[in-house]
Amino acid sequence: MLLVFAEAGMGGLQASVAHLARALVAAGCTVTVACGGTSPLPGAFHSSTARAEVEVVRLPSPRSMRGWLAFVVGLRSLARGRGVEVIHAHGLRLAWPAAIAACRRVGVAVTIHGMDPDRLARSAALARRSRAAFSTDGVGWVRPLGAAGMATTVLPNVVPSFEGQVSRTELCDRFGLNPGLPICILPVRLSPQKDPVTALRAIAHLDDVQMVVLGDGPLRVDLEAMVHDRGIGDRVVFSGWIDDGDRCIAAADLVVVSSRWEGQALAMLVAMAAGVPICATDVIGIGDWLCHGEAVLVPQGDARALADAIALVLGDAEVRDQLVDAGRRRVREHLESEVASVHLDHYRRLVVR
């Protein structure tokens, strides 16, 4: 199997590919992962690929036309040299590069990990003419992709595995938190799509709640200024990208996600596996997935509603227990063996068709 994504980076897509690679190796597959560019990759990516002894190959970034051509040539060379049976590309923009790179009788799968809804129709129109078999990691994207003329199946993400957790004392010492106040974690890239502004405004509505922002991105300077202006700098900490973010999530009281849309967020899988309740926005990729009591859902962009949800969960042990129980039931669908089995069934259909 050849798993590929367009750009190296610190996001959930890169980590999800590594977790999938490890699951496929555990199921008996030989896996190579290829990615474009030279940017850093998450610690979870390195730990998963190293533990499974997965080969990782860097290709040129496909951002420019010259880079795109070099990316396709490198991908085709890998497919031929490794005797690949299936190229599994992650991201709709890779449909044509993967299809062009595929040798005869090589199956081509493309998984969409969420995308800007405003760009979906145009991107789908270009991609669907390739011979790829399309899938998505979340049920919420099946209908909008279908409306764009793209039939898809659902291939869920693997819940990341992590050993142990950071203790509450360690978490407080590390980030200068008050051990007597609840700790929320906002595990996001600081970009407009993730809408961290709404989460921070929600914290400003609460007097006795702290937040650790696990992540980095182009909005960080503006967000730090906003936190200072609102007088919550003593309760909000920006960690940047850290390698043990999953272990920090497991030590928190609550995970908050305020995105405008999502694929299938790994951080929420981590929270559910660790028994940490979730408050999130009711948007595509979240509300259609966590629709059986796994999270308290609020309208997107409504900071007051999010603050009320946070207060409800932190203040009501019965609500927390219900969320945790539902989350643990949900996460069983995302265990390595389950996800590998679903993917392998999908791959077999590609090879024989």
N, C-alpha and C positions, 0 to 999 in steps of 0.2 A: 504494500500500500504506500502511496505517496500522498501525504497530507501537505497542503500548501496554503499560505496566506500571503497577502500582497506586501505588507509593511511590518517590519519589526516595531515593537513599541511595548508600552507597559499596561495595555488594556486587558480586559477579560477575554477577548477573542483569542489572543495569543496563548493565554493560560489554558483556555478550554481546549485548544488544539493539542497542547502537550498532555493534558489529562486523558484525552481521547486516545492519543498515541500509546500511552501507558496501558490503557484498558485493552487495546487491540493486541499489544504484545502479550499481555497476560492471557489473551484468548488464543495465542499461538501464531499470530501474524508477524511478518517482518515489515517494519515500518520505517520510512524515511520522512522527515519533516523538512520542507523547504520554505524559506521566507525571504522577502525582498528587503534590501536596505541593511544598514549597519547600526541602527539604533539599538539601545539596550533592550533586553527582554526581562519579564518578571522573574523573580526568584522562584516562583512556583513553576514556571516553564522549565528552568534549568534543573530543578530538583526532580520533576516528573520525567523528563527525557533522560537524565543521567541515571536514575534508578532503574529505568527500563532499558537502558543501553540503546536508546533511539539515536540514529544518525541525524544530525541537524546540518543542513546545507544552506549557506547564505547565497542569495542571488542578487543581481543588481536591482535597485529600486525601479519599479515600473512607472514612476511618475512622469518622466519625459518619454517622447517617442523612441529615442535611442535606448533608454532604459527598458521600455516596454518590449522592444524587440529582443534585447539581450536577456530579459527575464524569460521570454517564451523559448528562446534558443536553449537557455540553461535548463528550463523545465523539461523540454523535449529530450535533451541529453540525459538527464536523470532518469526519465521514464524508460528510455531505451537501455541505459547502462545497468539499471537495477532490475530489469525484467518486471516492471510494474504491471499489475493487473487492473488496478483502479487508481485514478487520480481523484482525490477528494479535495476540492478547492473550497476555501472558506471566505465568503464574500462574493456578492453578485458581480462585482467588477472583474472577477477572475473566470467567468464563464467562458469567454472566448479564448483567453490565453490557455486555459486548461484544455479546451477542445482542440485548439491548434496543436498544442504540444503532444496530445495523446497519439500514440502509435495505433495501428490497426488492431482492433479487438481489445483495446484498453477502454474500460468503462470510465465515464466522467461524471462525477457527482459534485454538486455545488450546494453548499448550505448557506442560507442567508441568516445572519445573526442580528436581525433587526437593521433598519435603515431609515433615513429621513423619509417620512411618508410623502412629503411634497415632491420627492425625486423618484418615488417608487415606479410610477407608470412609465416614465421615459426609460429608466434603467431596465425595467422588465421587458419593454418592447425590444431593446437591443439584445438582451441576453437570451431571450427565449428561442431565438433562431439558431442558437448553438445546439449541439446534440446532447447537452448535459441533462442529467436528471436532477431536478431541483428539490431541495428540502429546506426546512426551517427548524430552528431549535425551540420554537415556541408555538403553541397552538393558535395564538392570536394573530399570527401573520398568514395563516392559511387562507382566510377569507379575502383580505386585501390583495394578496398575491394572485389569488384566483380571479378576482375582479380585473386584474391587470393581464389576464390571459395566461397565467403561469400555474400549472398544476404542481402541487407540492405535497410531500409527506413530512412527517415530524420526526426528527432525529434529536432526542434530548441530549443535554450536556451531562457530563460526568460530575458528580459531586466531588470536589477536591478532598483528598485525604490529608490530614495533618496530624502530627504526633504531639499530643499534649496541648496545653494552652498556656498563655501568659497568665500568671496569677493576677488577681485584682490589685494586690499590693505592688507588683511589678509594673502593671499598667499605670497606676497612679504615680509611682516614682519616676517612671520613664517620661511621662508627659506633664508632670507637675499638676496632677489633678487632685481634687479634694476627695479623699476616700469616703467621706460621709454623704456625698451627693451622687445621684444616679449618673451613669455614663452611657451616652448614646454614641454610636459610631455611624458616620456617613462615609461609606466606602465607594468613592466615585472618582472618575477623571473630572477635573474642574473645567468643564466645558458647558456651553449653552444647552446641549441636549440633556445633560444630567441635572440641570437647574439646581445647583447647590444654593442659589440665592434663597429659594423658598424654604429650604431646610434651615438655613441660618436665621431667617426671619422668624421661623417657628420657635427656635431656641430663644430669640429675643423676647418672645411673648411669655416665656417661662422663667421663673426666678430661681429655681433650684435644680436645674438640669445642666449637665456638662456635655460637650460634644468633641469628639476627636474626628477630624476630617482626614481620612486615610486616602491619600491620592494627591495628584498634582495636575497642573494643566494651565492653559492660557488665561484663565480667570483668577488665578491665585492672588495676584497683586491687588486687584479690585476687591476681592472678597476679604482680604486682610484689612483693607481700608474700611470696608463696610462694618466688619466686626469691631474695629476700633471706634468708629463713629457711633455705633449703637451701644457702646459701653459693655460689651460682652466678651471682651478680650481675655478676661480672667476665667472664662468658662468654655472657651473655644480654642482648640489647638490644631494647627495644621502640621501633619506629620511628614508630608511628602510621600513619595513611594518608598515603601519598606518591604523587606523580603518576608517578614513574618506577619503580614496583615491578617491572614486567616486565623492565626493563633490569638491575635489581639481581638478580633471579632468575637471569638469564643469566650472572652473574658468580660464582654460588655453586658449591660442590662438590656439594651435595645439596639436594633439596626434600623436606620432610617434611609429610605430611598425616595427621592423626590423627582425622578426623571420625567421627561416629556414623552419618552417612549423607550422601550428596552427590547433586547433580544430575549435571552434567558439568563439573568444576571447571576454570575457565579457567587457573588457575595451573599446573595439571598439563599443559595443552596448551602453555603458554609454555615450561615446563621441557623437554618433549619436543622442541619446535621448536629450542630453544637447545642441545640436547645435554647437559642436566643430568639425572642419574639421580634416581629417586624412590623413597622408602620411604613406604608408606601403609597404612592399615587396610583389611582385607578386608571391606568393608561394601557395602550396596546403593549403586550409583552409582560404585563404584570397582572392586571385585573382579570384577564382572560385565563391566566395560568393559576394564580393563587386565589381561586374563586370558591374555595370550600373551607374557609375559616383559617387559612394559614397566615393571614396578615390582616391588620386593620387598614382598610383602603380609604383614601380621601381624594377629592377632586384635585387635579393637577393645578399647581400655581396658587393654591389656597393655603397660605401660611397659618392662618388662624385655625382652620380645620385640622391641619397637621399638628399644630401645637396641642389642640384638644385631644387628638388621638394619642399623642405621646403621653400626655398627662393621664389619660384613661388607662393605658397599658401599664405605666409605671406605678399607678396607684391602686390597681386591682389585681390581686394575686390570682383570682379565679380566671380572669380574662387572659392573663399571661399563661397560665397552665393550659387553657384551651388552645391558644395559639401554638404553643410548643408541641402539644400532642398532635395537632393537625399537621404541623410542619414536619415532624418526624415520620408521620405516615406518608406524606408526599415525597420525601426525599428517598424513600425506598426505590422509587422508579428510576433513580439516577445513580444507583450503585454501579460500579465498574462492569460487573458481569452482565447486568441488565442492559446497559447502554451498548456494550460491545456486541451483544446478541442482536439488538435492533439494527445496528450499523452493518453487521455482517450479512444479515438477511437482505438489506438494501443493496449491498455490494454484489451479492450473488445474482440478484435480478439484473444488474447492469452487465455483468460478464456474459450471461447467457442470452441476452436479448440481441 
